[in-house]
């Protein structure tokens, strides 16, 4: 997922995506702990996706507060 794809979503969609990504990260960490994780780099990718979504959410909230 790249920033262009994220920016096309609305704020509620982004918030739902953030929750989904955090759940996925939890499950990946759990699998890593019990040594059942096939691709450990997936954890890094999910963390980066979470950061991208949080950045876009913050930008949208900032833009809304400046317009109000």
N, C-alpha and C positions, 0 to 999 in steps of 0.2 A: 504494500500500500504506500502510495506516495502522497505528497502534500496536495497536489492538484486534485486527487480523488477525494481527499478529506475535505477540502474547501468547498466542494460542491454540495455537501450535506448541510442540513439545518442544525440549529443548536440542540433541539431534542434528540435528533438522530445521532449527533456526536456524543451526547451524554450517554445514550444507550450503548453506543460503540465502546465508550470508555469503560463502562461497567462490564461489558462482554470481554474486553481485552484483559481487564484485571482478574476476572474469573479464569480466563485461559492461563494467565501467568501463574495463578495459584495452583492450578492443576499441573502445569509444567514443573513447577518447583516441587510439588508433591511427588511426581513421577521421578524427578531427578534424585530426590532423597532416597527413594526405595529402589534406585538403579533400574528403572524401567524406561527411561527416556532414550529414544532412538537418536534424536538430533538435538544436542545441547545448544546449538546456535539458535534454535527457535526461541529460547528464552531471551537472548539478546535482541532478536528481531521484534518480539512482542514488546519489550521495554521501549524500544525506539518508536514503535507505533503508538504506545501510550503517550510518550513525550510529544509526538507530533499532534495527536488529538488534543492533548491538554494545551498545547501552544495555540492551536486554532480556536479552541473554546475561549481561551483568555483574550485573543485578538477580537473575537466577536463580542465578548462582554465589554471590552474596552471601547469598541466602536459604538456600542449601544449607549454606554454611559456618556460618551462625548456628544452624541446626537441628542440626548435628552436634556 
